[in-house]
Amino acid sequence: MLDTICFFCKNKFTINHSDSQYYKIKKGENKYYICKSCNNSFQQEAINKTGISPDQIDDYDKFFRYK
C-alpha cells in the first residue's frame, strides 16, 4: 500500500499493486499520481476536442485499458 496525492484534484489516495501507476511511483520512475477520475476526465476532454479515440491510435492500448 502506498499513500499518494492526485496531481490534479489534490485528493489523497491509498493505492496498491493492482493500480497501474503503483510500481512506477514505488521505483521512483514517476513521482506524480493521477487518479482514475482525473485520468478519465482528461482523456474524454481530449477525445471531444480532437475527435480521436485512443483506440484509433494504438490497437494494443485497448487490451491494457479494459482488463
mmCIF file of the N, C-alpha and C atoms, coordinates in Angstrom:
data_MODEL
# 
_entry.id   MODEL 
# 
loop_
_atom_site.group_PDB 
_atom_site.id 
_atom_site.type_symbol 
_atom_site.label_atom_id 
_atom_site.label_alt_id 
_atom_site.label_comp_id 
_atom_site.label_asym_id 
_atom_site.label_entity_id 
_atom_site.label_seq_id 
_atom_site.pdbx_PDB_ins_code 
_atom_site.Cartn_x 
_atom_site.Cartn_y 
_atom_site.Cartn_z 
_atom_site.occupancy 
_atom_site.B_iso_or_equiv 
_atom_site.pdbx_formal_charge 
_atom_site.auth_seq_id 
_atom_site.auth_comp_id 
_atom_site.auth_asym_id 
_atom_site.auth_atom_id 
_atom_site.pdbx_PDB_model_num 
ATOM 1   N N  . MET A 1 1  ? 0.841   -1.177 0.000   1.00 0.00 ? 1  MET A N  1 
ATOM 2   C CA . MET A 1 1  ? 0.000   0.000  0.000   1.00 0.00 ? 1  MET A CA 1 
ATOM 3   C C  . MET A 1 1  ? 0.888   1.242  0.000   1.00 0.00 ? 1  MET A C  1 
ATOM 4   N N  . LEU A 1 2  ? 0.429   2.234  -0.732  1.00 0.00 ? 2  LEU A N  1 
ATOM 5   C CA . LEU A 1 2  ? 1.189   3.461  -0.896  1.00 0.00 ? 2  LEU A CA 1 
ATOM 6   C C  . LEU A 1 2  ? 0.229   4.642  -0.837  1.00 0.00 ? 2  LEU A C  1 
ATOM 7   N N  . ASP A 1 3  ? 0.501   5.584  0.048   1.00 0.00 ? 3  ASP A N  1 
ATOM 8   C CA . ASP A 1 3  ? -0.313  6.794  0.139   1.00 0.00 ? 3  ASP A CA 1 
ATOM 9   C C  . ASP A 1 3  ? 0.228   7.823  -0.834  1.00 0.00 ? 3  ASP A C  1 
ATOM 10  N N  . THR A 1 4  ? -0.666  8.430  -1.595  1.00 0.00 ? 4  THR A N  1 
ATOM 11  C CA . THR A 1 4  ? -0.260  9.402  -2.599  1.00 0.00 ? 4  THR A CA 1 
ATOM 12  C C  . THR A 1 4  ? -1.356  10.442 -2.787  1.00 0.00 ? 4  THR A C  1 
ATOM 13  N N  . ILE A 1 5  ? -1.035  11.503 -3.488  1.00 0.00 ? 5  ILE A N  1 
ATOM 14  C CA . ILE A 1 5  ? -1.983  12.586 -3.756  1.00 0.00 ? 5  ILE A CA 1 
ATOM 15  C C  . ILE A 1 5  ? -2.077  12.770 -5.267  1.00 0.00 ? 5  ILE A C  1 
ATOM 16  N N  . CYS A 1 6  ? -3.306  12.922 -5.749  1.00 0.00 ? 6  CYS A N  1 
ATOM 17  C CA . CYS A 1 6  ? -3.505  13.145 -7.180  1.00 0.00 ? 6  CYS A CA 1 
ATOM 18  C C  . CYS A 1 6  ? -2.920  14.499 -7.568  1.00 0.00 ? 6  CYS A C  1 
ATOM 19  N N  . PHE A 1 7  ? -2.182  14.516 -8.649  1.00 0.00 ? 7  PHE A N  1 
ATOM 20  C CA . PHE A 1 7  ? -1.524  15.727 -9.132  1.00 0.00 ? 7  PHE A CA 1 
ATOM 21  C C  . PHE A 1 7  ? -2.530  16.816 -9.486  1.00 0.00 ? 7  PHE A C  1 
ATOM 22  N N  . PHE A 1 8  ? -3.710  16.447 -9.966  1.00 0.00 ? 8  PHE A N  1 
ATOM 23  C CA . PHE A 1 8  ? -4.686  17.430 -10.424 1.00 0.00 ? 8  PHE A CA 1 
ATOM 24  C C  . PHE A 1 8  ? -5.720  17.809 -9.369  1.00 0.00 ? 8  PHE A C  1 
ATOM 25  N N  . CYS A 1 9  ? -6.430  16.840 -8.802  1.00 0.00 ? 9  CYS A N  1 
ATOM 26  C CA . CYS A 1 9  ? -7.516  17.165 -7.867  1.00 0.00 ? 9  CYS A CA 1 
ATOM 27  C C  . CYS A 1 9  ? -7.045  17.311 -6.423  1.00 0.00 ? 9  CYS A C  1 
ATOM 28  N N  . LYS A 1 10 ? -5.817  16.896 -6.129  1.00 0.00 ? 10 LYS A N  1 
ATOM 29  C CA . LYS A 1 10 ? -5.186  17.015 -4.809  1.00 0.00 ? 10 LYS A CA 1 
ATOM 30  C C  . LYS A 1 10 ? -5.853  16.164 -3.728  1.00 0.00 ? 10 LYS A C  1 
ATOM 31  N N  . ASN A 1 11 ? -6.675  15.198 -4.118  1.00 0.00 ? 11 ASN A N  1 
ATOM 32  C CA . ASN A 1 11 ? -7.268  14.280 -3.154  1.00 0.00 ? 11 ASN A CA 1 
ATOM 33  C C  . ASN A 1 11 ? -6.249  13.213 -2.780  1.00 0.00 ? 11 ASN A C  1 
ATOM 34  N N  . LYS A 1 12 ? -6.367  12.690 -1.559  1.00 0.00 ? 12 LYS A N  1 
ATOM 35  C CA . LYS A 1 12 ? -5.458  11.649 -1.082  1.00 0.00 ? 12 LYS A CA 1 
ATOM 36  C C  . LYS A 1 12 ? -5.993  10.282 -1.483  1.00 0.00 ? 12 LYS A C  1 
ATOM 37  N N  . PHE A 1 13 ? -5.083  9.403  -1.881  1.00 0.00 ? 13 PHE A N  1 
ATOM 38  C CA . PHE A 1 13 ? -5.437  8.047  -2.286  1.00 0.00 ? 13 PHE A CA 1 
ATOM 39  C C  . PHE A 1 13 ? -4.445  7.071  -1.679  1.00 0.00 ? 13 PHE A C  1 
ATOM 40  N N  . THR A 1 14 ? -4.926  5.888  -1.368  1.00 0.00 ? 14 THR A N  1 
ATOM 41  C CA . THR A 1 14 ? -4.065  4.778  -0.980  1.00 0.00 ? 14 THR A CA 1 
ATOM 42  C C  . THR A 1 14 ? -4.164  3.764  -2.107  1.00 0.00 ? 14 THR A C  1 
ATOM 43  N N  . ILE A 1 15 ? -3.034  3.520  -2.757  1.00 0.00 ? 15 ILE A N  1 
ATOM 44  C CA . ILE A 1 15 ? -3.029  2.603  -3.895  1.00 0.00 ? 15 ILE A CA 1 
ATOM 45  C C  . ILE A 1 15 ? -2.235  1.350  -3.546  1.00 0.00 ? 15 ILE A C  1 
ATOM 46  N N  . ASN A 1 16 ? -2.537  0.269  -4.243  1.00 0.00 ? 16 ASN A N  1 
ATOM 47  C CA . ASN A 1 16 ? -1.792  -0.974 -4.040  1.00 0.00 ? 16 ASN A CA 1 
ATOM 48  C C  . ASN A 1 16 ? -1.262  -1.473 -5.377  1.00 0.00 ? 16 ASN A C  1 
ATOM 49  N N  . HIS A 1 17 ? -0.706  -2.651 -5.367  1.00 0.00 ? 17 HIS A N  1 
ATOM 50  C CA . HIS A 1 17 ? -0.046  -3.189 -6.560  1.00 0.00 ? 17 HIS A CA 1 
ATOM 51  C C  . HIS A 1 17 ? -0.985  -3.369 -7.751  1.00 0.00 ? 17 HIS A C  1 
ATOM 52  N N  . SER A 1 18 ? -2.281  -3.372 -7.530  1.00 0.00 ? 18 SER A N  1 
ATOM 53  C CA . SER A 1 18 ? -3.214  -3.539 -8.652  1.00 0.00 ? 18 SER A CA 1 
ATOM 54  C C  . SER A 1 18 ? -3.382  -2.255 -9.466  1.00 0.00 ? 18 SER A C  1 
ATOM 55  N N  . ASP A 1 19 ? -2.954  -1.116 -8.914  1.00 0.00 ? 19 ASP A N  1 
ATOM 56  C CA . ASP A 1 19 ? -3.020  0.148  -9.653  1.00 0.00 ? 19 ASP A CA 1 
ATOM 57  C C  . ASP A 1 19 ? -1.850  0.211  -10.631 1.00 0.00 ? 19 ASP A C  1 
ATOM 58  N N  . SER A 1 20 ? -2.140  0.597  -11.860 1.00 0.00 ? 20 SER A N  1 
ATOM 59  C CA . SER A 1 20 ? -1.106  0.585  -12.903 1.00 0.00 ? 20 SER A CA 1 
ATOM 60  C C  . SER A 1 20 ? 0.055   1.542  -12.626 1.00 0.00 ? 20 SER A C  1 
ATOM 61  N N  . GLN A 1 21 ? -0.146  2.547  -11.783 1.00 0.00 ? 21 GLN A N  1 
ATOM 62  C CA . GLN A 1 21 ? 0.903   3.525  -11.502 1.00 0.00 ? 21 GLN A CA 1 
ATOM 63  C C  . GLN A 1 21 ? 1.733   3.173  -10.261 1.00 0.00 ? 21 GLN A C  1 
ATOM 64  N N  . TYR A 1 22 ? 1.310   2.162  -9.518  1.00 0.00 ? 22 TYR A N  1 
ATOM 65  C CA . TYR A 1 22 ? 1.937   1.814  -8.241  1.00 0.00 ? 22 TYR A CA 1 
ATOM 66  C C  . TYR A 1 22 ? 3.442   1.565  -8.356  1.00 0.00 ? 22 TYR A C  1 
ATOM 67  N N  . TYR A 1 23 ? 3.844   0.674  -9.250  1.00 0.00 ? 23 TYR A N  1 
ATOM 68  C CA . TYR A 1 23 ? 5.261   0.303  -9.342  1.00 0.00 ? 23 TYR A CA 1 
ATOM 69  C C  . TYR A 1 23 ? 6.129   1.439  -9.869  1.00 0.00 ? 23 TYR A C  1 
ATOM 70  N N  . LYS A 1 24 ? 5.592   2.251  -10.771 1.00 0.00 ? 24 LYS A N  1 
ATOM 71  C CA . LYS A 1 24 ? 6.359   3.390  -11.279 1.00 0.00 ? 24 LYS A CA 1 
ATOM 72  C C  . LYS A 1 24 ? 6.631   4.394  -10.168 1.00 0.00 ? 24 LYS A C  1 
ATOM 73  N N  . ILE A 1 25 ? 5.649   4.629  -9.321  1.00 0.00 ? 25 ILE A N  1 
ATOM 74  C CA . ILE A 1 25 ? 5.836   5.561  -8.207  1.00 0.00 ? 25 ILE A CA 1 
ATOM 75  C C  . ILE A 1 25 ? 6.765   4.944  -7.167  1.00 0.00 ? 25 ILE A C  1 
ATOM 76  N N  . LYS A 1 26 ? 6.548   3.677  -6.865  1.00 0.00 ? 26 LYS A N  1 
ATOM 77  C CA . LYS A 1 26 ? 7.361   2.976  -5.866  1.00 0.00 ? 26 LYS A CA 1 
ATOM 78  C C  . LYS A 1 26 ? 8.842   2.952  -6.260  1.00 0.00 ? 26 LYS A C  1 
ATOM 79  N N  . LYS A 1 27 ? 9.137   2.734  -7.544  1.00 0.00 ? 27 LYS A N  1 
ATOM 80  C CA . LYS A 1 27 ? 10.522  2.681  -8.023  1.00 0.00 ? 27 LYS A CA 1 
ATOM 81  C C  . LYS A 1 27 ? 11.123  4.064  -8.241  1.00 0.00 ? 27 LYS A C  1 
ATOM 82  N N  . GLY A 1 28 ? 10.296  5.097  -8.193  1.00 0.00 ? 28 GLY A N  1 
ATOM 83  C CA . GLY A 1 28 ? 10.789  6.449  -8.411  1.00 0.00 ? 28 GLY A CA 1 
ATOM 84  C C  . GLY A 1 28 ? 10.840  6.854  -9.871  1.00 0.00 ? 28 GLY A C  1 
ATOM 85  N N  . GLU A 1 29 ? 10.283  6.021  -10.751 1.00 0.00 ? 29 GLU A N  1 
ATOM 86  C CA . GLU A 1 29 ? 10.262  6.352  -12.174 1.00 0.00 ? 29 GLU A CA 1 
ATOM 87  C C  . GLU A 1 29 ? 9.297   7.503  -12.463 1.00 0.00 ? 29 GLU A C  1 
ATOM 88  N N  . ASN A 1 30 ? 8.292   7.626  -11.621 1.00 0.00 ? 30 ASN A N  1 
ATOM 89  C CA . ASN A 1 30 ? 7.298   8.676  -11.777 1.00 0.00 ? 30 ASN A CA 1 
ATOM 90  C C  . ASN A 1 30 ? 6.908   9.143  -10.381 1.00 0.00 ? 30 ASN A C  1 
ATOM 91  N N  . LYS A 1 31 ? 6.909   10.443 -10.136 1.00 0.00 ? 31 LYS A N  1 
ATOM 92  C CA . LYS A 1 31 ? 6.558   10.912 -8.801  1.00 0.00 ? 31 LYS A CA 1 
ATOM 93  C C  . LYS A 1 31 ? 5.159   11.502 -8.730  1.00 0.00 ? 31 LYS A C  1 
ATOM 94  N N  . TYR A 1 32 ? 4.474   11.573 -9.873  1.00 0.00 ? 32 TYR A N  1 
ATOM 95  C CA . TYR A 1 32 ? 3.132   12.140 -9.901  1.00 0.00 ? 32 TYR A CA 1 
ATOM 96  C C  . TYR A 1 32 ? 2.089   11.054 -10.100 1.00 0.00 ? 32 TYR A C  1 
ATOM 97  N N  . TYR A 1 33 ? 1.058   11.087 -9.260  1.00 0.00 ? 33 TYR A N  1 
ATOM 98  C CA . TYR A 1 33 ? -0.060  10.157 -9.381  1.00 0.00 ? 33 TYR A CA 1 
ATOM 99  C C  . TYR A 1 33 ? -1.243  10.908 -9.969  1.00 0.00 ? 33 TYR A C  1 
ATOM 100 N N  . ILE A 1 34 ? -1.959  10.280 -10.894 1.00 0.00 ? 34 ILE A N  1 
ATOM 101 C CA . ILE A 1 34 ? -3.181  10.844 -11.453 1.00 0.00 ? 34 ILE A CA 1 
ATOM 102 C C  . ILE A 1 34 ? -4.286  9.824  -11.215 1.00 0.00 ? 34 ILE A C  1 
ATOM 103 N N  . CYS A 1 35 ? -5.305  10.222 -10.456 1.00 0.00 ? 35 CYS A N  1 
ATOM 104 C CA . CYS A 1 35 ? -6.383  9.297  -10.110 1.00 0.00 ? 35 CYS A CA 1 
ATOM 105 C C  . CYS A 1 35 ? -7.192  8.923  -11.349 1.00 0.00 ? 35 CYS A C  1 
ATOM 106 N N  . LYS A 1 36 ? -7.935  7.840  -11.233 1.00 0.00 ? 36 LYS A N  1 
ATOM 107 C CA . LYS A 1 36 ? -8.714  7.343  -12.368 1.00 0.00 ? 36 LYS A CA 1 
ATOM 108 C C  . LYS A 1 36 ? -9.761  8.354  -12.826 1.00 0.00 ? 36 LYS A C  1 
ATOM 109 N N  . SER A 1 37 ? -10.362 9.060  -11.887 1.00 0.00 ? 37 SER A N  1 
ATOM 110 C CA . SER A 1 37 ? -11.378 10.055 -12.235 1.00 0.00 ? 37 SER A CA 1 
ATOM 111 C C  . SER A 1 37 ? -10.783 11.182 -13.071 1.00 0.00 ? 37 SER A C  1 
ATOM 112 N N  . CYS A 1 38 ? -9.653  11.722 -12.640 1.00 0.00 ? 38 CYS A N  1 
ATOM 113 C CA . CYS A 1 38 ? -8.989  12.795 -13.397 1.00 0.00 ? 38 CYS A CA 1 
ATOM 114 C C  . CYS A 1 38 ? -8.491  12.274 -14.740 1.00 0.00 ? 38 CYS A C  1 
ATOM 115 N N  . ASN A 1 39 ? -7.938  11.075 -14.745 1.00 0.00 ? 39 ASN A N  1 
ATOM 116 C CA . ASN A 1 39 ? -7.442  10.482 -15.981 1.00 0.00 ? 39 ASN A CA 1 
ATOM 117 C C  . ASN A 1 39 ? -8.571  10.338 -17.003 1.00 0.00 ? 39 ASN A C  1 
ATOM 118 N N  . ASN A 1 40 ? -9.702  9.793  -16.561 1.00 0.00 ? 40 ASN A N  1 
ATOM 119 C CA . ASN A 1 40 ? -10.842 9.626  -17.464 1.00 0.00 ? 40 ASN A CA 1 
ATOM 120 C C  . ASN A 1 40 ? -11.371 10.969 -17.948 1.00 0.00 ? 40 ASN A C  1 
ATOM 121 N N  . SER A 1 41 ? -11.399 11.954 -17.061 1.00 0.00 ? 41 SER A N  1 
ATOM 122 C CA . SER A 1 41 ? -11.882 13.287 -17.415 1.00 0.00 ? 41 SER A CA 1 
ATOM 123 C C  . SER A 1 41 ? -11.004 13.928 -18.488 1.00 0.00 ? 41 SER A C  1 
ATOM 124 N N  . PHE A 1 42 ? -9.691  13.867 -18.302 1.00 0.00 ? 42 PHE A N  1 
ATOM 125 C CA . PHE A 1 42 ? -8.765  14.447 -19.281 1.00 0.00 ? 42 PHE A CA 1 
ATOM 126 C C  . PHE A 1 42 ? -8.801  13.677 -20.600 1.00 0.00 ? 42 PHE A C  1 
ATOM 127 N N  . GLN A 1 43 ? -8.928  12.369 -20.503 1.00 0.00 ? 43 GLN A N  1 
ATOM 128 C CA . GLN A 1 43 ? -8.986  11.562 -21.718 1.00 0.00 ? 43 GLN A CA 1 
ATOM 129 C C  . GLN A 1 43 ? -10.254 11.890 -22.514 1.00 0.00 ? 43 GLN A C  1 
ATOM 130 N N  . GLN A 1 44 ? -11.391 12.023 -21.822 1.00 0.00 ? 44 GLN A N  1 
ATOM 131 C CA . GLN A 1 44 ? -12.643 12.345 -22.502 1.00 0.00 ? 44 GLN A CA 1 
ATOM 132 C C  . GLN A 1 44 ? -12.586 13.740 -23.120 1.00 0.00 ? 44 GLN A C  1 
ATOM 133 N N  . GLU A 1 45 ? -11.970 14.677 -22.414 1.00 0.00 ? 45 GLU A N  1 
ATOM 134 C CA . GLU A 1 45 ? -11.820 16.034 -22.955 1.00 0.00 ? 45 GLU A CA 1 
ATOM 135 C C  . GLU A 1 45 ? -10.971 16.019 -24.230 1.00 0.00 ? 45 GLU A C  1 
ATOM 136 N N  . ALA A 1 46 ? -9.913  15.240 -24.229 1.00 0.00 ? 46 ALA A N  1 
ATOM 137 C CA . ALA A 1 46 ? -9.054  15.136 -25.415 1.00 0.00 ? 46 ALA A CA 1 
ATOM 138 C C  . ALA A 1 46 ? -9.806  14.499 -26.583 1.00 0.00 ? 46 ALA A C  1 
ATOM 139 N N  . ILE A 1 47 ? -10.612 13.486 -26.289 1.00 0.00 ? 47 ILE A N  1 
ATOM 140 C CA . ILE A 1 47 ? -11.410 12.836 -27.333 1.00 0.00 ? 47 ILE A CA 1 
ATOM 141 C C  . ILE A 1 47 ? -12.405 13.833 -27.919 1.00 0.00 ? 47 ILE A C  1 
ATOM 142 N N  . ASN A 1 48 ? -13.060 14.606 -27.044 1.00 0.00 ? 48 ASN A N  1 
ATOM 143 C CA . ASN A 1 48 ? -14.046 15.585 -27.510 1.00 0.00 ? 48 ASN A CA 1 
ATOM 144 C C  . ASN A 1 48 ? -13.410 16.677 -28.364 1.00 0.00 ? 48 ASN A C  1 
ATOM 145 N N  . LYS A 1 49 ? -12.227 17.120 -27.979 1.00 0.00 ? 49 LYS A N  1 
ATOM 146 C CA . LYS A 1 49 ? -11.569 18.205 -28.715 1.00 0.00 ? 49 LYS A CA 1 
ATOM 147 C C  . LYS A 1 49 ? -10.971 17.739 -30.039 1.00 0.00 ? 49 LYS A C  1 
ATOM 148 N N  . THR A 1 50 ? -10.424 16.530 -30.057 1.00 0.00 ? 50 THR A N  1 
ATOM 149 C CA . THR A 1 50 ? -9.744  16.066 -31.270 1.00 0.00 ? 50 THR A CA 1 
ATOM 150 C C  . THR A 1 50 ? -10.614 15.175 -32.144 1.00 0.00 ? 50 THR A C  1 
ATOM 151 N N  . GLY A 1 51 ? -11.595 14.529 -31.532 1.00 0.00 ? 51 GLY A N  1 
ATOM 152 C CA . GLY A 1 51 ? -12.412 13.575 -32.267 1.00 0.00 ? 51 GLY A CA 1 
ATOM 153 C C  . GLY A 1 51 ? -11.717 12.245 -32.490 1.00 0.00 ? 51 GLY A C  1 
ATOM 154 N N  . ILE A 1 52 ? -10.570 12.055 -31.830 1.00 0.00 ? 52 ILE A N  1 
ATOM 155 C CA . ILE A 1 52 ? -9.793  10.823 -31.981 1.00 0.00 ? 52 ILE A CA 1 
ATOM 156 C C  . ILE A 1 52 ? -9.802  10.060 -30.661 1.00 0.00 ? 52 ILE A C  1 
ATOM 157 N N  . SER A 1 53 ? -10.163 8.797  -30.725 1.00 0.00 ? 53 SER A N  1 
ATOM 158 C CA . SER A 1 53 ? -10.146 7.929  -29.558 1.00 0.00 ? 53 SER A CA 1 
ATOM 159 C C  . SER A 1 53 ? -8.775  7.262  -29.453 1.00 0.00 ? 53 SER A C  1 
ATOM 160 N N  . PRO A 1 54 ? -8.294  6.988  -28.241 1.00 0.00 ? 54 PRO A N  1 
ATOM 161 C CA . PRO A 1 54 ? -7.013  6.285  -28.104 1.00 0.00 ? 54 PRO A CA 1 
ATOM 162 C C  . PRO A 1 54 ? -7.005  4.935  -28.824 1.00 0.00 ? 54 PRO A C  1 
ATOM 163 N N  . ASP A 1 55 ? -8.159  4.302  -28.938 1.00 0.00 ? 55 ASP A N  1 
ATOM 164 C CA . ASP A 1 55 ? -8.243  3.022  -29.645 1.00 0.00 ? 55 ASP A CA 1 
ATOM 165 C C  . ASP A 1 55 ? -7.891  3.167  -31.123 1.00 0.00 ? 55 ASP A C  1 
ATOM 166 N N  . GLN A 1 56 ? -8.111  4.342  -31.674 1.00 0.00 ? 56 GLN A N  1 
ATOM 167 C CA . GLN A 1 56 ? -7.793  4.573  -33.076 1.00 0.00 ? 56 GLN A CA 1 
ATOM 168 C C  . GLN A 1 56 ? -6.294  4.772  -33.296 1.00 0.00 ? 56 GLN A C  1 
ATOM 169 N N  . ILE A 1 57 ? -5.577  5.120  -32.250 1.00 0.00 ? 57 ILE A N  1 
ATOM 170 C CA . ILE A 1 57 ? -4.149  5.393  -32.359 1.00 0.00 ? 57 ILE A CA 1 
ATOM 171 C C  . ILE A 1 57 ? -3.323  4.140  -32.093 1.00 0.00 ? 57 ILE A C  1 
ATOM 172 N N  . ASP A 1 58 ? -3.638  3.438  -31.010 1.00 0.00 ? 58 ASP A N  1 
ATOM 173 C CA . ASP A 1 58 ? -2.840  2.291  -30.585 1.00 0.00 ? 58 ASP A CA 1 
ATOM 174 C C  . ASP A 1 58 ? -3.745  1.091  -30.350 1.00 0.00 ? 58 ASP A C  1 
ATOM 175 N N  . ASP A 1 59 ? -3.693  0.122  -31.239 1.00 0.00 ? 59 ASP A N  1 
ATOM 176 C CA . ASP A 1 59 ? -4.539  -1.064 -31.116 1.00 0.00 ? 59 ASP A CA 1 
ATOM 177 C C  . ASP A 1 59 ? -4.258  -1.856 -29.844 1.00 0.00 ? 59 ASP A C  1 
ATOM 178 N N  . TYR A 1 60 ? -3.034  -1.846 -29.359 1.00 0.00 ? 60 TYR A N  1 
ATOM 179 C CA . TYR A 1 60 ? -2.678  -2.625 -28.181 1.00 0.00 ? 60 TYR A CA 1 
ATOM 180 C C  . TYR A 1 60 ? -3.106  -1.954 -26.883 1.00 0.00 ? 60 TYR A C  1 
ATOM 181 N N  . ASP A 1 61 ? -3.311  -0.646 -26.888 1.00 0.00 ? 61 ASP A N  1 
ATOM 182 C CA . ASP A 1 61 ? -3.701  0.086  -25.690 1.00 0.00 ? 61 ASP A CA 1 
ATOM 183 C C  . ASP A 1 61 ? -5.024  -0.416 -25.131 1.00 0.00 ? 61 ASP A C  1 
ATOM 184 N N  . LYS A 1 62 ? -5.959  -0.778 -25.995 1.00 0.00 ? 62 LYS A N  1 
ATOM 185 C CA . LYS A 1 62 ? -7.272  -1.213 -25.530 1.00 0.00 ? 62 LYS A CA 1 
ATOM 186 C C  . LYS A 1 62 ? -7.189  -2.500 -24.709 1.00 0.00 ? 62 LYS A C  1 
ATOM 187 N N  . PHE A 1 63 ? -6.194  -3.336 -24.945 1.00 0.00 ? 63 PHE A N  1 
ATOM 188 C CA . PHE A 1 63 ? -6.047  -4.556 -24.160 1.00 0.00 ? 63 PHE A CA 1 
ATOM 189 C C  . PHE A 1 63 ? -5.645  -4.246 -22.723 1.00 0.00 ? 63 PHE A C  1 
ATOM 190 N N  . PHE A 1 64 ? -4.850  -3.208 -22.523 1.00 0.00 ? 64 PHE A N  1 
ATOM 191 C CA . PHE A 1 64 ? -4.410  -2.837 -21.186 1.00 0.00 ? 64 PHE A CA 1 
ATOM 192 C C  . PHE A 1 64 ? -5.471  -2.043 -20.447 1.00 0.00 ? 64 PHE A C  1 
ATOM 193 N N  . ARG A 1 65 ? -6.235  -1.244 -21.154 1.00 0.00 ? 65 ARG A N  1 
ATOM 194 C CA . ARG A 1 65 ? -7.215  -0.368 -20.531 1.00 0.00 ? 65 ARG A CA 1 
ATOM 195 C C  . ARG A 1 65 ? -8.451  -1.125 -20.064 1.00 0.00 ? 65 ARG A C  1 
ATOM 196 N N  . TYR A 1 66 ? -8.845  -2.166 -20.768 1.00 0.00 ? 66 TYR A N  1 
ATOM 197 C CA . TYR A 1 66 ? -10.098 -2.860 -20.470 1.00 0.00 ? 66 TYR A CA 1 
ATOM 198 C C  . TYR A 1 66 ? -9.876  -4.227 -19.843 1.00 0.00 ? 66 TYR A C  1 
ATOM 199 N N  . LYS A 1 67 ? -8.953  -4.310 -18.903 1.00 0.00 ? 67 LYS A N  1 
ATOM 200 C CA . LYS A 1 67 ? -8.689  -5.591 -18.226 1.00 0.00 ? 67 LYS A CA 1 
ATOM 201 C C  . LYS A 1 67 ? -9.836  -5.944 -17.316 1.00 0.00 ? 67 LYS A C  1 
# 
